[in-house]
């Protein structure tokens, strides 16, 4: 395991609003890295993990516990404001997230909170990466070590408000003790062992294995940290990305052929494409450009949850989102069509979560080729 090391206090920063951020020749594969983008306005305080997930764009809570969003429209209850919550100024922009990372043995509800995000591309096995973020602890809370990064192949959705028993790829070995609301940059290097899709941030160690130090302005029996500017990038040399047998670049184009699009993701109950989708969409765009006579019909599918009419409309809008991407990048409208199939064409059972996930898909039908 590689360990995080600490750098100096923030002097100059810039707002990172894009879905991915390019710094020099290194691209950040974390969407919405400084928490400036919202799915819905953050107008209140959070008491369940699903509240954070509903508000913060692309990020979600990995458990039932409730990470927090701090921004201009967030109203902090008086009894929490008295403890200092919300006094911290965001490092960049106007927003930041906050999580509890210690306090289980003292009976703190939601004694562990974790934020997670699907990266804009999966890790490449054997590739070296740099992972970093900026943190600042709530002055009245304890200061601790062990805050770190866990890269997961699957999305974490645990029914708990306690410790997640996962092995982080990088952790903060030393106590994180920036004073006077200062931000600390913590970072570390690791080599990917799997093609992980998700990043989870939090403390993955029990209280008994976590070091503590009293806060600056009091002695709350738990530790709370603000999180900002999360960054994950490849470290040269850059390894080639393995190409699977069913990759779009390898398909044989035949009229009437139905081709599934891999890894197309949408926000829950919406038709906006998630950043991870663009890996596959760029392949489809290249296929269309390399075959100028190719025309396709994009078909959206849902599982059987919900009313048929609603599913039909949602699947059509999702198919249109794919076509809109192609048209916006130079593919003529005459070469693209879209339709919604709703839940009428399942490829797996709708009685299990895995089956429903398989049924929620996007395909295209080859209408014409060379």
C-alpha positions in Angstrom: 0.0 0.0 0.0 1.2 3.5 -0.9 0.7 6.3 1.6 -0.4 9.8 1.3 1.9 12.7 1.9 1.1 16.2 2.9 1.9 19.3 1.0 1.6 23.0 1.9 -1.3 25.3 2.6 -3.3 26.6 -0.2 -2.1 30.0 -1.8 -3.5 30.1 -5.3 -6.4 28.0 -6.8 -8.8 27.9 -9.6 -12.3 26.7 -9.9 -12.6 23.2 -11.4 -16.1 23.2 -12.9 -15.7 20.9 -15.9 -16.6 17.2 -15.9 -13.0 16.4 -16.4 -10.1 18.7 -15.8 -6.8 18.8 -17.8 -3.7 19.9 -15.9 -0.7 20.0 -18.2 -0.8 16.7 -20.1 -2.6 14.9 -17.3 -6.4 14.6 -17.5 -8.4 14.3 -14.3 -10.8 11.3 -14.5 -13.0 12.5 -11.7 -16.2 14.3 -12.8 -17.3 17.3 -10.8 -14.1 17.3 -8.8 -14.9 20.4 -6.7 -18.6 19.7 -6.1 -19.8 22.8 -8.0 -22.4 20.9 -10.1 -25.8 19.9 -8.7 -28.6 17.6 -9.8 -31.0 19.6 -7.7 -30.6 22.7 -5.5 -29.0 22.1 -2.1 -31.6 23.9 0.0 -31.5 22.0 3.3 -29.5 19.7 5.6 -29.0 16.0 5.0 -30.2 13.2 7.2 -30.0 10.2 4.8 -27.4 9.1 2.2 -30.1 9.3 -0.5 -30.4 13.1 0.2 -26.7 13.7 -0.7 -27.0 11.4 -3.7 -30.1 13.3 -5.0 -28.4 16.7 -4.7 -24.7 16.3 -5.7 -24.2 15.7 -9.4 -22.4 12.4 -10.2 -21.4 11.9 -6.6 -23.4 9.6 -4.2 -23.3 8.3 -0.6 -21.9 4.8 -0.5 -24.0 4.0 2.6 -27.1 5.0 4.5 -25.1 7.7 6.3 -25.4 11.3 5.1 -22.5 13.2 3.7 -23.1 17.0 3.5 -23.0 19.6 0.8 -21.9 23.2 1.7 -22.9 25.9 -0.7 -24.5 29.4 -1.0 -28.1 28.0 -0.7 -27.5 25.4 2.1 -29.3 26.2 5.3 -27.4 24.7 8.3 -29.6 24.0 11.4 -28.7 26.3 14.4 -27.5 23.5 16.7 -25.0 22.3 14.0 -23.9 25.9 13.2 -23.1 26.4 16.8 -20.5 23.6 16.5 -18.9 25.4 13.6 -20.4 23.6 10.6 -20.4 25.8 7.5 -17.8 28.3 8.7 -15.1 26.9 6.4 -14.7 28.7 3.1 -14.5 26.4 0.0 -11.0 26.1 -1.5 -12.3 26.7 -5.0 -15.7 27.9 -6.2 -18.6 28.1 -3.8 -19.2 24.5 -2.8 -17.6 21.5 -1.0 -18.6 18.2 0.6 -18.1 17.1 4.2 -18.0 13.7 5.9 -17.7 12.2 9.4 -14.7 9.9 9.6 -14.4 8.9 13.3 -16.6 8.4 16.4 -18.2 5.0 16.3 -16.9 3.9 19.7 -18.3 7.2 21.2 -21.8 6.3 19.9 -21.9 9.0 17.2 -24.8 8.3 14.7 -23.4 8.1 11.2 -19.9 7.7 12.6 -18.6 6.9 9.1 -19.7 8.7 5.9 -18.4 7.9 2.5 -18.7 9.7 -0.9 -18.2 7.9 -4.1 -18.2 8.6 -7.8 -18.0 6.7 -11.1 -14.9 7.8 -12.9 -15.0 9.1 -16.4 -13.0 6.0 -17.5 -12.0 2.8 -15.7 -8.6 2.3 -14.3 -6.1 0.4 -16.5 -4.6 -2.6 -14.9 -0.9 -2.1 -14.3 -1.1 1.7 -14.9 0.4 4.0 -12.3 -1.9 6.8 -11.0 -1.7 9.9 -8.8 -4.7 10.4 -6.4 -5.1 13.6 -4.5 -7.6 15.8 -2.7 -7.7 18.8 -0.4 -9.1 18.5 3.1 -9.8 20.8 6.1 -11.1 19.5 9.5 -14.0 21.0 11.5 -12.0 22.9 14.2 -14.1 21.7 17.1 -13.8 18.1 16.0 -10.9 15.6 16.4 -8.1 15.4 13.9 -7.3 11.9 12.6 -5.4 9.9 10.1 -6.5 7.1 7.7 -8.7 9.2 5.4 -8.1 7.6 2.0 -9.1 6.4 -1.4 -10.7 3.0 -2.3 -11.1 2.1 -6.0 -13.9 -0.4 -6.5 -15.0 -2.4 -9.5 -18.6 -2.1 -8.4 -20.7 0.8 -7.0 -20.9 0.5 -3.2 -24.4 0.6 -1.8 -24.1 -0.7 1.8 -27.0 -0.6 4.3 -24.9 0.7 7.2 -23.9 4.0 8.8 -20.7 2.5 10.2 -17.3 1.4 8.9 -16.9 0.0 5.4 -14.5 -2.9 5.5 -12.6 -2.3 2.3 -8.9 -2.0 1.6 -8.0 1.5 0.4 -5.3 1.8 -2.2 -3.9 5.0 -0.6 -4.4 6.4 2.9 -3.2 9.3 5.0 -0.8 7.7 7.4 -0.3 10.9 9.5 -2.9 12.9 11.4 -4.4 15.5 9.1 -4.1 18.7 11.3 -4.4 21.9 9.2 -5.1 24.7 11.7 -7.2 27.9 11.4 -9.4 26.6 8.6 -6.4 25.9 6.4 -6.7 23.4 3.5 -4.2 20.5 3.3 -3.4 18.8 0.0 -3.0 15.1 0.5 -1.9 12.8 -2.3 -0.3 9.5 -3.1 0.5 7.1 -5.9 -0.7 3.6 -6.6 -0.7 1.0 -9.4 -4.1 -0.2 -10.5 -4.7 -3.9 -9.9 -8.1 -4.1 -11.6 -10.1 -2.0 -14.1 -12.0 -0.3 -11.2 -14.9 2.0 -12.2 -15.6 3.8 -8.9 -13.7 5.9 -6.3 -14.9 5.9 -2.7 -13.5 8.4 -0.2 -13.6 7.9 3.6 -11.9 6.2 6.6 -12.0 2.5 6.1 -10.4 1.7 9.5 -12.2 1.2 12.9 -11.7 3.8 15.6 -9.3 1.5 17.4 -6.9 1.6 14.5 -7.3 5.4 13.9 -5.0 8.0 15.6 -6.7 11.1 17.0 -5.7 14.5 18.3 -7.9 17.1 20.0 -9.4 19.9 17.8 -8.4 23.5 17.9 -11.6 24.9 19.4 -13.1 22.2 21.5 -13.4 18.5 22.0 -16.3 17.0 20.0 -16.0 13.2 20.3 -15.9 12.7 16.5 -13.9 13.8 13.5 -15.3 15.7 10.6 -13.5 16.8 7.4 -14.4 19.0 4.4 -13.4 17.6 1.0 -12.5 19.6 -2.1 -10.8 19.3 -5.5 -10.5 15.5 -6.0 -8.0 14.5 -8.6 -7.0 11.2 -10.2 -4.6 11.1 -13.2 -2.3 8.6 -15.0 1.4 8.8 -14.4 3.5 8.2 -17.5 4.3 5.9 -19.2 0.7 5.6 -20.3 -0.3 2.0 -20.9 -2.6 1.0 -23.8 -6.2 0.3 -22.9 -7.1 -3.4 -23.6 -9.6 -3.9 -26.4 -12.2 -6.5 -25.7 -13.4 -9.0 -28.4 -16.8 -7.3 -28.6 -15.4 -3.8 -28.9 -17.1 -1.5 -31.4 -13.9 -1.3 -33.4 -14.1 -5.0 -34.1 -17.8 -5.5 -35.1 -18.8 -6.6 -38.6 -21.3 -4.1 -40.0 -24.3 -5.9 -41.5 -27.8 -4.4 -42.2 -30.2 -5.4 -39.5 -27.5 -6.2 -37.0 -28.3 -5.2 -33.4 -25.2 -3.9 -31.6 -25.3 -3.3 -27.8 -23.5 -0.2 -26.5 -21.4 -1.0 -23.5 -21.3 1.2 -20.4 -23.9 3.8 -21.3 -25.0 5.4 -18.0 -27.7 8.0 -17.2 -28.6 9.7 -14.0 -31.3 7.9 -12.1 -34.7 8.5 -13.7 -33.2 11.0 -16.2 -31.8 11.0 -19.7 -28.6 13.1 -19.2 -25.6 11.0 -20.1 -23.1 10.3 -17.3 -19.4 11.1 -18.0 -18.5 7.4 -18.0 -20.7 7.0 -21.1 -18.3 9.0 -23.4 -15.7 6.2 -23.6 -18.2 4.2 -25.6 -19.8 7.1 -27.4 -16.4 8.2 -28.7 -15.9 4.8 -30.2 -19.4 5.0 -31.8 -18.5 8.4 -33.2 -15.3 7.1 -34.7 -17.2 4.1 -36.2 -19.6 6.5 -37.9 -16.8 8.7 -39.2 -14.8 5.8 -40.5 -17.9 4.4 -42.3 -19.5 7.4 -44.0 -22.4 5.4 -45.5 -23.4 3.8 -42.2 -26.8 4.8 -40.8 -28.1 3.6 -37.5 -31.2 3.6 -35.3 -30.5 3.9 -31.6 -32.9 2.1 -29.3 -33.4 2.8 -25.6 -34.6 0.1 -23.2 -35.7 0.1 -19.6 -36.6 -2.5 -17.0 -40.2 -3.2 -16.0 -40.2 -0.9 -13.0 -42.8 1.9 -13.4 -45.6 2.5 -15.8 -45.3 1.4 -19.4 -46.0 4.8 -20.9 -43.4 6.4 -18.6 -40.8 3.8 -19.5 -41.4 4.3 -23.2 -41.0 8.0 -22.9 -37.8 7.7 -20.8 -36.2 5.2 -23.1 -36.9 7.4 -26.1 -35.3 10.4 -24.5 -32.3 8.3 -23.6 -31.9 7.1 -27.1 -32.2 10.7 -28.3 -29.4 11.7 -26.0 -27.1 9.3 -27.8 -28.2 10.6 -31.2 -27.9 14.2 -30.1 -24.2 13.5 -29.2 -23.5 12.1 -32.6 -25.3 15.0 -34.4 -23.5 17.6 -32.2 -20.2 16.0 -33.3 -20.8 16.2 -37.0 -22.8 13.1 -37.9 -25.7 14.2 -40.2 -29.2 13.7 -38.9 -29.9 11.7 -42.1 -27.7 8.9 -40.8 -29.3 8.7 -37.3 -32.7 7.7 -35.9 -33.9 6.9 -32.5 -36.8 5.2 -30.8 -37.8 4.1 -27.3 -38.7 0.5 -26.6 -39.5 0.8 -23.0 -39.6 -2.5 -21.2 -41.0 -4.5 -24.1 -37.8 -6.3 -25.1 -36.1 -7.7 -22.0 -32.9 -9.7 -22.4 -33.0 -11.0 -18.7 -35.4 -11.5 -15.9 -36.9 -8.4 -14.2 -37.2 -10.2 -10.9 -33.6 -9.6 -9.9 -31.5 -6.4 -9.6 -28.9 -7.9 -11.9 -31.5 -8.8 -14.5 -33.1 -5.3 -14.4 -29.7 -3.8 -14.8 -29.1 -5.8 -18.0 -32.5 -4.7 -19.3 -31.6 -1.1 -18.9 -29.5 -0.7 -22.0 -29.0 1.2 -25.2 -28.5 -0.6 -28.6 -28.3 0.4 -32.2 -29.5 -1.3 -35.3 -27.4 -1.1 -38.5 -29.6 0.4 -41.2 -27.1 0.7 -44.0 -23.4 0.0 -44.5 -20.8 0.1 -47.2 
